[in-house]
Amino acid sequence: MRAKNLETILTIVTGFLVLFYFLEIKYLLWIAIGLGLIGMFSDGLAGKISWAWFKLAEIMGFFSSKILLTIVFFIFLAPVAFLARLFSADKLKLKKGGESYYVERNQNFEAKDLENIW
């Protein structure tokens, strides 16, 4: 469990150091140093930080999956479905044109029809 907590703290510290490198905000460096010291010397506090980090990741995962699926639906699937409905004939015969949805096929099967069916 300690290794998992240290790994989580190291990941967070690395993230703060990368942010400090690009944004050059001095507080980010101090936060990274503080979290690194907590990870090295306090198992209990490191465990709580690790628990909070994983809860935050779980909450973000719950919402981001919903957001991403919504975006995919409205950007890709809805326009494709609209265009397919607009420009294609009723190939699946979903609109009832007569008394039955079934199509009769009077076909005599031969031996060659059953060869290489895939």
DSSP file with accessible surface (Angstrom, degrees, kcal/mol):
  #  RESIDUE AA STRUCTURE BP1 BP2  ACC     N-H-->O    O-->H-N    N-H-->O    O-->H-N    TCO  KAPPA ALPHA  PHI   PSI    X-CA   Y-CA   Z-CA
    1    1 A M     >        0   0  161      0, 0.0     4,-2.2     0, 0.0     5,-0.2   0.000 360.0 360.0 360.0 -37.2    0.0    0.0    0.0
    2    2 A R  H  >  +     0   0  109      1,-0.2     4,-2.8     2,-0.2     5,-0.2   0.900 360.0  53.0 -62.3 -39.2    2.9    2.4    0.8
    3    3 A A  H  > S+     0   0   74      1,-0.2     4,-2.4     2,-0.2    -1,-0.2   0.898 108.7  49.7 -64.1 -38.9    4.3    1.8   -2.7
    4    4 A K  H  > S+     0   0   99      2,-0.2     4,-2.3     1,-0.2    -1,-0.2   0.919 111.8  48.2 -65.0 -42.5    0.9    2.7   -4.3
    5    5 A N  H  X S+     0   0   17     -4,-2.2     4,-2.6     1,-0.2    -2,-0.2   0.917 112.5  48.4 -64.1 -42.2    0.7    5.9   -2.1
    6    6 A L  H  X S+     0   0   59     -4,-2.8     4,-2.7     1,-0.2    -1,-0.2   0.885 110.2  52.0 -66.5 -37.3    4.3    6.9   -3.1
    7    7 A E  H  X S+     0   0  132     -4,-2.4     4,-2.1    -5,-0.2    -1,-0.2   0.916 111.1  47.4 -63.5 -41.9    3.6    6.3   -6.7
    8    8 A T  H  X S+     0   0    7     -4,-2.3     4,-2.3     2,-0.2    -2,-0.2   0.936 112.8  48.0 -65.2 -44.9    0.5    8.5   -6.5
    9    9 A I  H  X S+     0   0    4     -4,-2.6     4,-3.0     1,-0.2     5,-0.2   0.918 111.1  51.6 -62.1 -42.0    2.4   11.3   -4.7
   10   10 A L  H  X S+     0   0  112     -4,-2.7     4,-2.6     1,-0.2    -1,-0.2   0.901 109.0  50.8 -63.2 -38.5    5.2   11.0   -7.3
   11   11 A T  H  X S+     0   0   77     -4,-2.1     4,-2.2     2,-0.2    -1,-0.2   0.928 112.4  45.8 -63.9 -44.1    2.7   11.4  -10.1
   12   12 A I  H  X S+     0   0   14     -4,-2.3     4,-2.4     2,-0.2    -2,-0.2   0.925 112.8  50.2 -65.7 -43.1    1.1   14.5   -8.5
   13   13 A V  H  X S+     0   0   18     -4,-3.0     4,-2.5     1,-0.2    -2,-0.2   0.924 110.0  50.9 -61.3 -43.5    4.6   16.0   -7.8
   14   14 A T  H  X S+     0   0   71     -4,-2.6     4,-2.4    -5,-0.2    -1,-0.2   0.912 109.0  51.9 -61.1 -40.8    5.6   15.4  -11.4
   15   15 A G  H  X S+     0   0   34     -4,-2.2     4,-2.4     1,-0.2    -2,-0.2   0.927 110.3  47.5 -61.7 -44.2    2.5   17.1  -12.6
   16   16 A F  H  X S+     0   0   54     -4,-2.4     4,-2.5     1,-0.2    -1,-0.2   0.888 111.3  51.5 -65.5 -36.9    3.1   20.1  -10.5
   17   17 A L  H  X S+     0   0   75     -4,-2.5     4,-2.3     2,-0.2    -2,-0.2   0.902 109.9  48.9 -67.3 -38.2    6.7   20.3  -11.7
   18   18 A V  H  X S+     0   0   72     -4,-2.4     4,-2.0     2,-0.2     5,-0.2   0.927 112.1  48.8 -65.2 -43.4    5.6   20.1  -15.3
   19   19 A L  H  X S+     0   0   82     -4,-2.4     4,-3.0     1,-0.2     5,-0.4   0.906 111.0  50.8 -61.5 -41.1    3.1   22.9  -14.7
   20   20 A F  H  X S+     0   0   61     -4,-2.5     4,-2.1     1,-0.2    -2,-0.2   0.908 108.1  53.2 -62.7 -39.5    5.8   24.9  -13.0
   21   21 A Y  H  < S+     0   0  166     -4,-2.3    -1,-0.2     1,-0.2    -2,-0.2   0.905 119.2  32.8 -63.0 -42.1    8.2   24.4  -15.9
   22   22 A F  H  < S+     0   0  150     -4,-2.0    -2,-0.2    -5,-0.1    -1,-0.2   0.848 129.6  33.1 -85.3 -36.2    5.6   25.7  -18.4
   23   23 A L  H  < S-     0   0  100     -4,-3.0    -3,-0.2    -5,-0.2    -2,-0.2   0.670  87.4-144.6 -95.2 -20.2    3.8   28.3  -16.4
   24   24 A E     <  +     0   0  158     -4,-2.1     2,-0.6    -5,-0.4    -4,-0.1   0.865  40.7 155.2  55.0  43.0    6.7   29.5  -14.2
   25   25 A I    >>  -     0   0   79     -6,-0.2     3,-1.1     1,-0.1     4,-0.8  -0.901  38.1-148.7 -99.5 120.0    4.4   30.1  -11.2
   26   26 A K  H >> S+     0   0  146     -2,-0.6     4,-1.6     1,-0.3     3,-0.5   0.816  91.0  63.9 -62.7 -32.4    6.6   29.8   -8.1
   27   27 A Y  H 3> S+     0   0  178      1,-0.2     4,-2.4     2,-0.2    -1,-0.3   0.826  94.6  60.9 -63.2 -31.5    3.8   28.4   -5.8
   28   28 A L  H <> S+     0   0   24     -3,-1.1     4,-2.2     2,-0.2    -1,-0.2   0.883 103.3  50.5 -63.9 -36.2    3.6   25.3   -8.0
   29   29 A L  H <X S+     0   0   52     -4,-0.8     4,-2.4    -3,-0.5    -2,-0.2   0.926 110.9  48.4 -66.6 -41.8    7.2   24.5   -7.1
   30   30 A W  H  X S+     0   0  155     -4,-1.6     4,-2.6     1,-0.2    -2,-0.2   0.879 110.7  50.9 -67.0 -37.1    6.6   24.9   -3.4
   31   31 A I  H  X S+     0   0   75     -4,-2.4     4,-2.8     2,-0.2     5,-0.2   0.926 110.4  49.9 -64.5 -42.4    3.5   22.7   -3.6
   32   32 A A  H  X S+     0   0    2     -4,-2.2     4,-2.3     2,-0.2    -2,-0.2   0.923 112.0  47.1 -62.8 -43.7    5.5   20.0   -5.4
   33   33 A I  H  X S+     0   0   74     -4,-2.4     4,-2.4     2,-0.2    -1,-0.2   0.934 112.7  50.0 -64.1 -43.0    8.2   20.1   -2.8
   34   34 A G  H  X S+     0   0   29     -4,-2.6     4,-2.4     1,-0.2    -2,-0.2   0.926 111.7  46.9 -62.5 -43.9    5.7   20.0    0.0
   35   35 A L  H  X S+     0   0   25     -4,-2.8     4,-2.5     1,-0.2    -1,-0.2   0.888 110.6  53.5 -66.4 -36.6    3.9   17.0   -1.5
   36   36 A G  H  X S+     0   0   23     -4,-2.3     4,-1.8    -5,-0.2    -2,-0.2   0.919 110.1  47.0 -63.3 -41.8    7.2   15.3   -2.0
   37   37 A L  H  X S+     0   0   86     -4,-2.4     4,-2.4     2,-0.2     5,-0.3   0.897 110.8  52.1 -67.0 -39.4    8.1   15.7    1.6
   38   38 A I  H  X S+     0   0   48     -4,-2.4     4,-2.4     1,-0.2     8,-0.3   0.931 109.7  50.1 -61.2 -43.1    4.7   14.5    2.8
   39   39 A G  H  < S+     0   0    2     -4,-2.5    -1,-0.2     1,-0.2    -2,-0.2   0.868 114.0  45.2 -63.5 -34.6    5.2   11.4    0.6
   40   40 A M  H  < S+     0   0  111     -4,-1.8    -1,-0.2    -5,-0.2    -2,-0.2   0.878 127.4  22.0 -77.1 -36.8    8.6   10.7    2.1
   41   41 A F  H  < S+     0   0  160     -4,-2.4     2,-0.5     1,-0.2    -2,-0.2   0.623 113.7  56.7-114.4 -14.2    7.9   11.3    5.8
   42   42 A S     X  +     0   0   44     -4,-2.4     4,-2.0    -5,-0.3    -1,-0.2  -0.871  45.9 177.2-128.8 102.5    4.1   10.9    6.5
   43   43 A D  H  > S+     0   0   90     -2,-0.5     4,-2.1     2,-0.2    -1,-0.2   0.885  84.4  51.0 -67.9 -39.6    2.5    7.6    5.5
   44   44 A G  H  > S+     0   0   51      2,-0.2     4,-1.8     1,-0.2    -1,-0.2   0.938 113.5  42.7 -65.7 -46.4   -0.9    8.6    6.9
   45   45 A L  H  > S+     0   0   81      1,-0.2     4,-2.5     2,-0.2     5,-0.2   0.890 113.0  53.3 -69.0 -36.1   -1.1   11.9    5.1
   46   46 A A  H  X S+     0   0    1     -4,-2.0     4,-2.5    -8,-0.3    -1,-0.2   0.891 107.8  52.2 -64.3 -37.6    0.2   10.4    1.9
   47   47 A G  H  X S+     0   0   20     -4,-2.1     4,-2.5     2,-0.2    -1,-0.2   0.897 109.9  48.2 -64.2 -40.2   -2.5    7.7    2.1
   48   48 A K  H  X S+     0   0  150     -4,-1.8     4,-2.5     2,-0.2    -2,-0.2   0.898 111.9  48.9 -68.4 -39.4   -5.2   10.4    2.5
   49   49 A I  H  X S+     0   0   38     -4,-2.5     4,-2.5     2,-0.2    -2,-0.2   0.921 112.3  49.1 -64.5 -41.7   -3.8   12.4   -0.4
   50   50 A S  H  X S+     0   0    3     -4,-2.5     4,-2.4     2,-0.2    -2,-0.2   0.918 111.1  49.5 -62.8 -43.8   -3.7    9.2   -2.5
   51   51 A W  H  X S+     0   0  167     -4,-2.5     4,-2.2     1,-0.2    -2,-0.2   0.930 112.3  47.6 -61.1 -44.5   -7.3    8.3   -1.6
   52   52 A A  H  X S+     0   0   49     -4,-2.5     4,-2.5     1,-0.2    -2,-0.2   0.895 110.2  53.2 -65.0 -37.6   -8.5   11.9   -2.5
   53   53 A W  H  X S+     0   0  102     -4,-2.5     4,-2.3     1,-0.2    -1,-0.2   0.923 110.8  45.7 -63.7 -44.1   -6.6   11.7   -5.8
   54   54 A F  H  X S+     0   0   90     -4,-2.4     4,-2.2     2,-0.2    -1,-0.2   0.854 111.9  51.5 -70.7 -32.8   -8.3    8.4   -6.7
   55   55 A K  H  X S+     0   0   80     -4,-2.2     4,-2.5     2,-0.2    -2,-0.2   0.915 110.3  49.5 -66.4 -41.7  -11.8    9.7   -5.7
   56   56 A L  H  X S+     0   0   87     -4,-2.5     4,-2.7     1,-0.2     5,-0.2   0.927 111.2  49.4 -61.7 -42.4  -11.2   12.8   -7.8
   57   57 A A  H  X S+     0   0   49     -4,-2.3     4,-2.4     1,-0.2    -2,-0.2   0.889 110.3  51.0 -64.0 -38.0  -10.2   10.6  -10.8
   58   58 A E  H  X S+     0   0  122     -4,-2.2     4,-2.0     2,-0.2    -2,-0.2   0.928 112.0  46.1 -65.5 -43.5  -13.3    8.5  -10.3
   59   59 A I  H  X S+     0   0   94     -4,-2.5     4,-2.1     2,-0.2     5,-0.2   0.929 113.8  48.4 -65.4 -44.4  -15.6   11.5  -10.3
   60   60 A M  H  X S+     0   0  114     -4,-2.7     4,-3.0     1,-0.2     5,-0.2   0.891 110.6  52.1 -64.0 -38.2  -13.9   13.0  -13.3
   61   61 A G  H  X S+     0   0   36     -4,-2.4     4,-1.8    -5,-0.2    -1,-0.2   0.884 107.0  53.2 -64.2 -38.4  -14.1    9.6  -15.1
   62   62 A F  H  X S+     0   0  116     -4,-2.0     4,-1.1     1,-0.2    -2,-0.2   0.948 117.5  35.8 -62.0 -47.1  -17.8    9.4  -14.4
   63   63 A F  H  X S+     0   0  117     -4,-2.1     4,-2.4     1,-0.2    -2,-0.2   0.886 114.5  54.3 -76.7 -39.1  -18.5   12.9  -15.9
   64   64 A S  H  X S+     0   0   54     -4,-3.0     4,-3.0    -5,-0.2     5,-0.2   0.867 105.1  54.3 -67.9 -33.2  -16.0   12.8  -18.7
   65   65 A S  H  X S+     0   0   45     -4,-1.8     4,-2.3    -5,-0.2    -1,-0.2   0.923 110.5  46.8 -64.7 -40.2  -17.4    9.5  -20.1
   66   66 A K  H  X S+     0   0  104     -4,-1.1     4,-2.0    -5,-0.2    -2,-0.2   0.920 114.8  46.7 -65.2 -42.9  -20.9   11.1  -20.2
   67   67 A I  H  X S+     0   0   98     -4,-2.4     4,-2.5     2,-0.2    -2,-0.2   0.940 113.4  47.8 -66.6 -45.4  -19.5   14.2  -21.9
   68   68 A L  H  X S+     0   0  107     -4,-3.0     4,-2.7     1,-0.2     5,-0.2   0.917 112.1  48.8 -64.2 -41.8  -17.4   12.3  -24.4
   69   69 A L  H  X S+     0   0  120     -4,-2.3     4,-2.3    -5,-0.2    -1,-0.2   0.892 111.4  50.5 -66.3 -36.1  -20.2   10.0  -25.4
   70   70 A T  H  X S+     0   0   74     -4,-2.0     4,-2.6    -5,-0.2     5,-0.3   0.928 111.3  48.1 -65.4 -43.2  -22.6   12.9  -25.8
   71   71 A I  H  X S+     0   0   79     -4,-2.5     4,-2.5     1,-0.2     5,-0.4   0.933 111.9  49.1 -63.2 -45.3  -20.1   14.8  -28.0
   72   72 A V  H  X>S+     0   0   64     -4,-2.7     4,-2.2     1,-0.2     5,-1.5   0.922 112.2  50.0 -60.8 -41.5  -19.5   11.6  -30.2
   73   73 A F  I  <>S+     0   0  104     -4,-2.3     5,-3.0    -5,-0.2    -2,-0.2   0.955 116.8  37.8 -63.0 -50.4  -23.3   11.2  -30.5
   74   74 A F  I  <5S+     0   0  134     -4,-2.6    -1,-0.2     3,-0.2    -2,-0.2   0.794 122.9  41.0 -77.6 -25.9  -24.1   14.7  -31.6
   75   75 A I  I  <5S+     0   0  102     -4,-2.5    -3,-0.2    -5,-0.3    -2,-0.2   0.869 133.2  11.4 -88.4 -37.8  -21.0   15.3  -33.8
   76   76 A F  I  X5S+     0   0  131     -4,-2.2     4,-1.6    -5,-0.4    -3,-0.2   0.868 127.2  39.1-107.1 -54.9  -20.7   11.9  -35.5
   77   77 A L  I  ><S+     0   0   99     -5,-1.5     4,-2.6     2,-0.2     5,-0.2   0.911 111.8  51.7 -74.2 -43.4  -23.7    9.6  -35.1
   78   78 A A  H  ><S+     0   0   32     -5,-3.0     4,-2.6    -6,-0.2     5,-0.2   0.937 112.3  45.3 -63.4 -45.7  -26.6   12.1  -35.3
   79   79 A P  H  > S+     0   0   56      0, 0.0     4,-2.8     0, 0.0     5,-0.2   0.914 113.5  50.4 -64.5 -37.7  -25.5   13.7  -38.6
   80   80 A V  H  X S+     0   0   98     -4,-1.6     4,-2.5     2,-0.2    -2,-0.2   0.930 112.6  46.7 -64.2 -42.9  -24.8   10.3  -40.2
   81   81 A A  H  X S+     0   0   61     -4,-2.6     4,-2.3     2,-0.2    -1,-0.2   0.911 112.7  50.0 -65.0 -40.0  -28.2    9.0  -39.2
   82   82 A F  H  X S+     0   0  129     -4,-2.6     4,-2.1    -5,-0.2    -2,-0.2   0.933 113.1  45.6 -64.3 -44.9  -29.9   12.2  -40.5
   83   83 A L  H  X S+     0   0   89     -4,-2.8     4,-2.6     2,-0.2     5,-0.2   0.885 111.7  52.4 -66.7 -37.2  -28.1   12.0  -43.8
   84   84 A A  H  X S+     0   0   50     -4,-2.5     4,-1.5    -5,-0.2    -1,-0.2   0.911 112.2  45.4 -64.9 -39.6  -28.8    8.3  -44.1
   85   85 A R  H  < S+     0   0  212     -4,-2.3    -2,-0.2    -5,-0.2    -1,-0.2   0.876 115.3  48.6 -70.3 -33.5  -32.5    8.9  -43.5
   86   86 A L  H  < S+     0   0  101     -4,-2.1    -2,-0.2    -5,-0.2    -1,-0.2   0.906 123.3  26.6 -74.0 -39.8  -32.5   11.8  -45.9
   87   87 A F  H  < S+     0   0  160     -4,-2.6     2,-0.3    -5,-0.1    -2,-0.2   0.476 104.0  80.4-108.7  -4.1  -30.7   10.2  -48.9
   88   88 A S     <  -     0   0   68     -4,-1.5     2,-0.1    -5,-0.2    -4,-0.0  -0.771  69.2-123.8-110.0 154.9  -31.4    6.4  -48.7
   89   89 A A        -     0   0   74     -2,-0.3     2,-2.1     1,-0.1     3,-0.3  -0.290  46.1 -86.4 -79.5 173.6  -34.3    4.3  -49.7
   90   90 A D    >   +     0   0   60      1,-0.2     3,-1.0     2,-0.1    -1,-0.1  -0.493  61.3 159.7 -83.2  74.6  -36.0    2.1  -47.2
   91   91 A K  T 3  S+     0   0  176     -2,-2.1    -1,-0.2     1,-0.3    -2,-0.0   0.777  73.0  51.5 -72.4 -26.4  -33.7   -0.9  -47.7
   92   92 A L  T 3  S-     0   0  140     -3,-0.3    -1,-0.3     0, 0.0    -2,-0.1   0.499 106.0-130.1 -85.1  -4.1  -34.6   -2.5  -44.4
   93   93 A K    <   +     0   0  113     -3,-1.0    -2,-0.1     1,-0.1     4,-0.1   0.930  54.0 151.3  54.9  50.7  -38.3   -2.2  -45.4
   94   94 A L        +     0   0  121      2,-0.1     2,-0.6     3,-0.0    -1,-0.1   0.730  49.7  77.5 -82.6 -24.6  -39.1   -0.6  -42.0
   95   95 A K  S    S-     0   0  164     -5,-0.1     2,-0.5     1,-0.0    -5,-0.0  -0.776  90.0-122.6 -89.0 125.7  -42.0    1.3  -43.4
   96   96 A K        +     0   0  125     -2,-0.6     5,-0.1     1,-0.2    -2,-0.1  -0.512  38.2 168.0 -73.8 116.9  -45.0   -0.9  -43.9
   97   97 A G        +     0   0   84     -2,-0.5    -1,-0.2     3,-0.3     2,-0.1   0.691  64.8   1.6-101.9 -23.4  -46.1   -0.8  -47.5
   98   98 A G  S    S-     0   0   48      2,-0.3     3,-0.0     0, 0.0    -2,-0.0  -0.390 101.3 -61.7-136.5-144.8  -48.5   -3.7  -47.6
   99   99 A E  S    S+     0   0  188     -2,-0.1     2,-0.3     1,-0.1    -3,-0.0   0.714 111.8  34.2 -86.4 -21.0  -50.0   -6.3  -45.3
  100  100 A S        -     0   0   68      2,-0.1    -2,-0.3     1,-0.1    -3,-0.3  -0.954  57.5-146.0-137.9 152.9  -46.7   -8.0  -44.4
  101  101 A Y  S    S+     0   0  133     -2,-0.3     2,-0.2    -5,-0.1    -1,-0.1   0.587  74.7 100.4 -86.5 -13.2  -43.1   -7.1  -43.8
  102  102 A Y        -     0   0  208      1,-0.0     2,-0.5     0, 0.0    -2,-0.1  -0.481  61.6-148.6 -79.8 146.6  -42.0  -10.5  -45.3
  103  103 A V        -     0   0   91     -2,-0.2     2,-0.3     2,-0.0    -2,-0.1  -0.959  14.7-133.8-115.0 125.9  -40.7  -10.8  -48.8
  104  104 A E        -     0   0  164     -2,-0.5     2,-0.5     2,-0.0     0, 0.0  -0.630  18.8-170.6 -80.8 134.5  -41.3  -14.0  -50.6
  105  105 A R        -     0   0  181     -2,-0.3     2,-1.2     2,-0.1    -2,-0.0  -0.945   6.3-167.4-125.0 106.4  -38.3  -15.5  -52.5
  106  106 A N        +     0   0  150     -2,-0.5     2,-0.4     2,-0.0    -2,-0.0  -0.790  32.4 148.9 -93.0  93.6  -39.2  -18.4  -54.7
  107  107 A Q        -     0   0   79     -2,-1.2     2,-0.6     2,-0.0    -2,-0.1  -0.991  44.2-138.1-132.2 134.6  -35.7  -19.7  -55.4
  108  108 A N        -     0   0  149     -2,-0.4     2,-0.3     0, 0.0    -2,-0.0  -0.833  26.0-141.0 -90.7 120.5  -34.5  -23.2  -56.1
  109  109 A F        -     0   0  146     -2,-0.6     2,-0.2     3,-0.0    -2,-0.0  -0.615  17.1-164.9 -83.7 142.9  -31.2  -23.8  -54.2
  110  110 A E    >>  -     0   0  119     -2,-0.3     3,-1.0     1,-0.1     4,-0.6  -0.711  36.7-100.0-117.4 172.7  -28.5  -25.8  -55.9
  111  111 A A  G >4 S+     0   0   77      1,-0.3     3,-1.1    -2,-0.2     4,-0.4   0.870 119.9  59.6 -63.4 -35.1  -25.4  -27.4  -54.5
  112  112 A K  G >4 S+     0   0  137      1,-0.3     3,-0.7     2,-0.2    -1,-0.3   0.771  94.9  64.7 -68.9 -21.1  -23.2  -24.5  -55.7
  113  113 A D  G <4 S+     0   0   63     -3,-1.0    -1,-0.3     1,-0.2    -2,-0.2   0.784 102.3  49.0 -68.6 -25.9  -25.2  -22.1  -53.5
  114  114 A L  G << S+     0   0  129     -3,-1.1     3,-0.5    -4,-0.6     2,-0.4   0.470  90.4  97.9 -94.0  -3.1  -24.0  -23.9  -50.4
  115  115 A E  S <  S-     0   0  137     -3,-0.7    -3,-0.0    -4,-0.4     0, 0.0  -0.723  99.6  -5.5 -85.8 135.5  -20.4  -23.9  -51.3
  116  116 A N  S    S+     0   0  153     -2,-0.4    -1,-0.3     1,-0.1    -2,-0.0   0.932  75.5 175.2  50.5  58.8  -18.2  -21.2  -49.8
  117  117 A I              0   0  102     -3,-0.5    -1,-0.1     1,-0.2    -2,-0.1   0.670 360.0 360.0 -74.2 -14.2  -21.2  -19.4  -48.2
  118  118 A W              0   0  262      0, 0.0    -1,-0.2     0, 0.0    -2,-0.1   0.548 360.0 360.0 -93.0 360.0  -19.1  -16.9  -46.4
